[in-house]
Amino acid sequence: MLVMGNEDTLGGFPVKQVVPALISLLQMEHNFDMMNHACRALTYMMEALPRSSAVVVEAVPVFLEKVCVTCFSC
């Protein structure tokens, strides 16, 4: 839905309910695929629904944590 949608087609999308669930999935260290899909979903959400940025900002600390862990593990 997020990949193909836009603001017109996703008008009733429950951003405030979906973002905390995606943040939880983003923190699943034991499941890289789940983390990757959650990251993509958040990215697609911001692209398709720019108004969601105010809610998605809650995920920034988790994004940064993932980047820092990746950088320091090299």
KAFEN-V809133 format. One record per backbone hydrogen bond with DSSP energy under -1.0 kcal/mol. NH is the residue of the N-H (numbers start at 1). CO is the residue of the C=O. If there is no record, write none. Layout:
((NH & CO) (NH & CO))
//
This chain:
((5 & 1) (10 & 6) (13 & 10) (15 & 13) (18 & 14) (19 & 15) (22 & 18) (23 & 19) (24 & 20) (25 & 21) (26 & 22) (28 & 25) (29 & 27) (31 & 28) (35 & 31) (36 & 32) (37 & 33) (38 & 34) (39 & 35) (40 & 36) (41 & 37) (42 & 38) (43 & 39) (44 & 40) (45 & 41) (46 & 42) (47 & 43) (48 & 44) (49 & 45) (52 & 49) (53 & 50) (55 & 52) (56 & 52) (57 & 53) (58 & 55) (59 & 56) (60 & 57) (63 & 59) (64 & 60) (65 & 61) (66 & 62) (67 & 63) (68 & 64) (69 & 65) (70 & 66) (71 & 67) (72 & 68))
//
